[in-house]
């Protein structure tokens, strides 16, 4: 696949060079990573993308982790990490606002029905929007590698630190 600001090398398994065998899942995740990159308007380096089941980090797990499905680690210092996290959490709302503005611009008016349809399409549950990134890991320890992990797991949302 072609993502404007990310290379095939960044997304491929660092162990064997294999690309994600489920491109539709990778595309969904990367579409949102690309949106964050565009909103920040600054480079983002993916340090770990897809990992095959034989990748040294994955092979010791009871079952493959989210990198075996669709996850990325993005190198980041503390300021950039904050910006990435802010965008990742806000993205569903920002995308909804973009859709609303497009609807108003194109149609000139938004009706209650079209607003409701946009909300439902955007993942509105009557209280808030469904998060896009449901796995967020933060590694910011001094002296260690600093990165943000983002994934689109299908289980309950989780947040952790390394």
N, C-alpha and C positions, 0 to 999 in steps of 0.2 A: 504494500500500500504506500501511498505517497502522502506524507504529512508535511506541510509547508516548512516547519522549523525543526523537524526531527528526522534523523537518518535511520535507515534500515539497520545499521550497525548498532545504534543505541538501543533499538528495540529487540534485537536478536539475543538468543541465549549466549552468554559469554563463555559457556563451557563448550558448546558444540556448533554455535552459529545458526541453529534452527530458529525459524520464525514461528510465531504462535499458530498452531494448526486450526485455531478457531478465529479466523479473521474478523468475523462479525462482532465478536466480543472485544477484540483488540480495537477495532474501528470505533466502537461506542466509547470506550475508555479514552482513546487518543483524541477523539473529536472534542471531548471536554478538556483534556490537557492542552490541546491546541487553543481552545477558547481562553483558558487562563493565560497562556503565553501571549496571545494577542492583547488581552486586557492589560497585562503588565507592561507590554511593549519593551521587553528586555529578554536577553537570552536565558534559556533554561536548559541545563545539561542533564540528560537522563543517564544515571550511572548504572542502573540495573532495570532491564525490562523483563521480557519473557525468560523463564527458566525451565528447561526440560526436566524431566523426572530424575535424570542422572546428574544434574548440576550438583556440585559439592555441597551447596547449602540445602538443596531439596532432598538429596538422597538419604539423609539421616532423619527425616521427618516421617511420622507415622502415615501421613497422607500429604500429598503435595500442597504447598501453600498457594497464596493468591498470585504470586508471580507466575505460577504454572497456568493460571487462567487469564488474568489481565491486571497487572499492577506495574507501577513504575516507582523508582526511587529518583528523586530530583536533587542534585547537589545544591546546597543553599547555605548561606550564612544566616545569622539571626534575623537581620532585617528582611532579607528575601524570603526566609521561611515564614515570617509573619505575613508578608504580602501574599504568598502562595496559599497559606492556610485561610486567610481572609477571603480570597477569591474562591477557593474550593468550597467553603461553607456557604458563601453568598451566591454562588453560581446559579442555582435554580431560580432564585429571586431575580437576579440580573437578567437571565434569559427570559423570564416572564415579562419583565418590564420592556425588554427589547421587542417581544412579540406584541405587547399592548401598543407600544409606540408605532410599530409597523401597521397594526390594524387601524389605528386612528389616522395615520398618514394616508394609507391606501383607501380606506372607506370614508374617512372624514368624521366618523362617529362610531361609537361602540355601544352596542345594546346590551341589556342584561343577559340575554341568551348567549350572545357571542362572548361576553366576558366569562360567563359560567363555563362555556365550552373551552375557552383558553385555560381557565383555572384547572379544569379536570384533566385536560391534555398535558398540563405542566406538572401534574402529580399532587394537586391540592387535595387535602383530606378533610377540609372544612376548618382546619386550624392552622396548618402550615404545609409547606411543600415537602415532598419526599426528597431526601438528600441524594445527590448524584454520587459523591464519593462516600462510601459507607465503611471504608477502612482507611484510617489516617494514623500513620506512625510518625513520630518526631524523634530525630536523632540530632541533638545539638550539644553534646558534651564537649567541653574544651579538650583539645588534644586528640579527639577522635574524628571519624568522618561525620560530616554534618550533611544531613539530607532530610527530605520529607518523603514519606511513602504515601502514595495514593492508590486506592483500588476501588473497584465497583462490585464488591462481594454481594452475594444475594442473601446473606444472613443478616441478623440484626447489626446495626451500625456499631463500630468499635473504634476506640481511640487508645493509643498506647505510646509509651516512650521507650527508647532503647537505652 
